[in-house]
Amino acid sequence: METRVAIIGIIVENDGVVPKIQEQLSKYSEYIIGRMGIPYGKRNIRVISIAIDAPMDIINALTGKIGRLEGVSAKAVYQKNID
């Protein structure tokens, strides 16, 4: 199956859902290239970026599951060209 590289950007405003985010990331760990989380205390949010190499349906599923959590926004940016 064809894969694409993408970055999933996540903004967390509700600390209570962090374990649910971690659970989803663990389920898709085989596709994750790397991740970075930055707590931003000034605004009381968390900024997370996930680099992923996966089929489009996997990227969309993960982004959607995380983005549906209360107090969480998630968007994916994809590589333009597929080799």
ABEGO torsion letter per residue (X at the ends): XBBBBBBBBBBBABAAAAAAAAAAAAAAAAABABBBBBBBAAAGBBBBBBBBBBBAAAAAAAAAAAAABBGBBBBBBBBABBX
